[in-house]
């Protein structure tokens, strides 16, 4: 555990606790992040689900939006689930008024694409880079990816729609792996973070 990366979870809204547990199970040191000084201390960051418009407004209110954009531009590994995927999109197809994103993945996303809260569902998803059985995806008011740029790798699709992508150090899924007890996607992200650190940081 001496080389365990420090990974934050943006703790403004959403299922923060579940992500912290999943990251710890994947051999990371997991911390909640709300402020710029906490962001500065982590090697990578998870953007949890929740309501993307609310997360956007709270990130601006807490003064963390611009430092977060800068860290992502500089290559800090980041993983967004559900609303976190929307936050990482360079473009939202149907943004709410005043909604901003962090950006980092060349994709266009559609909010609430899989339906309302009462249309939530679970599905087995084959995710490229995750060995073994399919990942059990929990879709709650989930977005999907309408299209991606040339530099964005599609990792998974469900029902003909893109639900997992990666571009460089940025990873995003439409669904919530932290709610299932299957920590393989978090383990994949931990390895991304570990691989991004400079040798003198180990």
C-alpha positions as CSV (number, residue, x, y, z in Angstrom):
1,X,0.0,0.0,0.0
2,X,3.0,2.3,0.1
3,X,2.5,3.1,-3.6
4,X,-1.3,3.5,-3.2
5,X,-2.4,6.6,-5.2
6,X,-4.5,9.2,-3.5
7,X,-7.8,9.5,-5.3
8,X,-10.5,12.1,-4.5
9,X,-14.2,11.9,-5.0
10,X,-15.9,15.2,-5.7
11,X,-18.1,15.5,-2.7
12,X,-20.7,18.1,-3.7
13,X,-23.6,15.8,-4.4
14,X,-24.3,12.2,-5.3
15,X,-23.1,8.7,-4.0
16,X,-19.8,9.9,-2.7
17,X,-19.5,7.3,0.1
18,X,-20.0,4.3,-2.3
19,X,-17.2,5.6,-4.5
20,X,-14.9,6.0,-1.5
21,X,-15.6,2.4,-0.5
22,X,-15.0,1.1,-4.0
23,X,-11.7,3.0,-4.4
24,X,-10.4,1.8,-1.0
25,X,-11.3,-1.8,-2.1
26,X,-9.2,-1.2,-5.2
27,X,-6.2,-0.3,-3.1
28,X,-6.3,3.5,-3.3
29,X,-6.3,6.1,-0.6
30,X,-9.7,7.7,-1.1
31,X,-10.6,11.2,0.1
32,X,-13.6,13.5,-0.3
33,X,-12.8,16.7,-2.3
34,X,-14.8,19.9,-2.0
35,X,-12.3,22.7,-2.2
36,X,-9.3,23.7,-4.3
37,X,-6.8,22.9,-1.6
38,X,-8.2,19.4,-1.3
39,X,-8.1,18.9,-5.1
40,X,-4.4,19.9,-5.1
41,X,-3.5,16.9,-2.8
42,X,-5.0,14.1,-5.0
43,X,-3.5,12.1,-7.9
44,X,-6.8,11.5,-9.5
45,X,-10.5,12.3,-9.1
46,X,-13.9,10.6,-9.4
47,X,-16.9,12.7,-10.4
48,X,-20.0,10.8,-9.0
49,X,-23.5,10.7,-10.1
50,X,-26.2,13.1,-9.0
51,X,-27.7,16.0,-10.9
52,X,-25.2,17.5,-13.3
53,X,-26.7,21.0,-13.3
54,X,-26.5,21.1,-9.5
55,X,-22.9,19.7,-9.4
56,X,-21.9,22.3,-12.0
57,X,-23.3,25.2,-9.9
58,X,-21.9,23.9,-6.6
59,X,-18.4,23.4,-8.2
60,X,-18.5,27.1,-9.2
61,X,-19.8,28.1,-5.8
62,X,-17.1,26.2,-4.0
63,X,-14.4,27.7,-6.3
64,X,-13.3,24.3,-7.5
65,X,-14.5,24.4,-11.2
66,X,-11.6,26.3,-12.7
67,X,-8.9,24.5,-10.7
68,X,-10.5,21.2,-11.8
69,X,-10.6,22.2,-15.4
70,X,-6.9,23.1,-15.2
71,X,-6.0,19.8,-13.6
72,X,-7.9,17.8,-16.2
73,X,-6.2,19.9,-19.0
74,X,-2.9,19.1,-17.4
75,X,-3.6,15.4,-17.5
76,X,-4.9,14.5,-14.1
77,X,-6.8,11.2,-14.4
78,X,-10.5,11.6,-13.9
79,X,-13.4,9.2,-13.9
80,X,-17.0,10.3,-14.3
81,X,-20.1,8.2,-13.6
82,X,-23.6,9.1,-14.9
83,X,-23.7,12.9,-14.1
84,X,-19.9,12.8,-13.9
85,X,-19.9,11.6,-17.5
86,X,-21.9,14.7,-18.4
87,X,-19.5,16.9,-16.5
88,X,-16.6,15.5,-18.6
89,X,-18.3,16.0,-22.0
90,X,-17.0,18.7,-24.2
91,X,-20.6,19.3,-25.4
92,X,-24.1,18.5,-24.0
93,X,-26.8,18.0,-26.5
94,X,-29.5,19.6,-24.3
95,X,-27.9,21.6,-21.5
96,X,-29.9,23.4,-18.9
97,X,-29.6,27.1,-18.6
98,X,-26.3,28.0,-16.9
99,X,-25.0,24.5,-17.0
100,X,-21.3,24.2,-17.4
101,X,-19.0,21.2,-17.9
102,X,-15.4,20.5,-17.0
103,X,-14.7,19.0,-20.4
104,X,-11.9,16.6,-21.2
105,X,-13.6,14.0,-23.4
106,X,-14.4,14.8,-27.0
107,X,-18.0,13.6,-27.0
108,X,-21.5,14.8,-27.2
109,X,-23.8,13.5,-24.4
110,X,-27.6,13.5,-24.1
111,X,-28.9,14.0,-20.5
112,X,-31.5,11.5,-19.0
113,X,-31.3,9.6,-22.3
114,X,-32.4,6.3,-20.9
115,X,-35.5,7.7,-19.2
116,X,-36.8,9.0,-15.9
117,X,-36.0,7.8,-12.4
118,X,-38.8,5.2,-12.4
119,X,-37.3,3.8,-15.6
120,X,-34.0,2.9,-14.0
121,X,-32.7,-0.5,-14.7
122,X,-29.7,-2.8,-14.4
123,X,-27.9,-4.5,-17.4
124,X,-24.8,-6.6,-18.0
125,X,-22.3,-4.5,-20.0
126,X,-19.2,-5.8,-21.7
127,X,-16.5,-3.2,-21.0
128,X,-13.3,-3.2,-23.0
129,X,-10.3,-3.4,-20.7
130,X,-12.3,-5.2,-17.9
131,X,-11.5,-8.9,-17.8
132,X,-14.0,-11.6,-16.8
133,X,-17.7,-11.5,-16.8
134,X,-19.7,-8.4,-18.0
135,X,-20.0,-5.5,-15.6
136,X,-23.4,-5.1,-14.0
137,X,-24.4,-1.6,-14.8
138,X,-27.0,0.4,-12.8
139,X,-28.6,3.0,-15.0
140,X,-30.4,5.8,-13.1
141,X,-31.6,8.7,-15.2
142,X,-28.5,7.8,-17.2
143,X,-27.1,9.8,-20.1
144,X,-25.7,8.2,-23.3
145,X,-23.1,9.4,-25.7
146,X,-24.5,10.6,-29.0
147,X,-21.1,10.8,-30.7
148,X,-17.3,10.8,-30.1
149,X,-14.3,12.4,-31.7
150,X,-11.5,10.6,-33.3
151,X,-9.4,10.6,-30.1
152,X,-12.1,9.0,-27.9
153,X,-12.2,5.2,-27.5
154,X,-15.6,3.6,-27.1
155,X,-15.3,1.0,-24.3
156,X,-19.0,-0.2,-24.1
157,X,-22.4,0.0,-25.7
158,X,-25.8,-0.9,-24.5
159,X,-28.9,-1.3,-26.7
160,X,-27.0,0.4,-29.5
161,X,-25.9,3.4,-27.5
162,X,-22.4,4.3,-26.2
163,X,-22.2,4.0,-22.4
164,X,-18.5,3.9,-21.6
165,X,-15.6,5.9,-23.1
166,X,-12.0,6.8,-22.5
167,X,-9.8,9.6,-23.9
168,X,-6.3,9.6,-22.5
169,X,-6.5,9.9,-18.7
170,X,-10.3,10.6,-18.7
171,X,-12.7,7.7,-18.2
172,X,-16.5,7.9,-18.2
173,X,-19.5,5.5,-17.8
174,X,-23.3,6.2,-18.1
175,X,-23.9,3.8,-15.3
176,X,-23.0,3.4,-11.6
177,X,-20.5,0.6,-10.9
178,X,-20.1,1.8,-7.3
179,X,-23.6,0.5,-6.5
180,X,-23.0,-3.2,-7.3
181,X,-20.0,-4.3,-5.2
182,X,-18.0,-5.0,-8.4
183,X,-14.9,-2.8,-8.1
184,X,-13.3,-3.7,-11.4
185,X,-13.9,-0.4,-13.1
186,X,-12.5,1.4,-10.0
187,X,-9.5,-0.9,-10.2
188,X,-9.0,0.1,-13.8
189,X,-9.1,3.7,-12.8
190,X,-6.7,3.2,-10.0
191,X,-4.3,1.6,-12.4
192,X,-4.7,4.6,-14.7
193,X,-3.8,6.9,-11.8
194,X,-0.9,4.8,-10.7
195,X,0.5,4.8,-14.3
196,X,0.2,8.5,-14.6
197,X,2.4,9.3,-11.5
198,X,6.0,10.3,-12.0
199,X,8.6,7.9,-10.6
200,X,9.7,10.3,-7.9
201,X,6.0,10.4,-6.6
202,X,6.0,6.7,-5.9
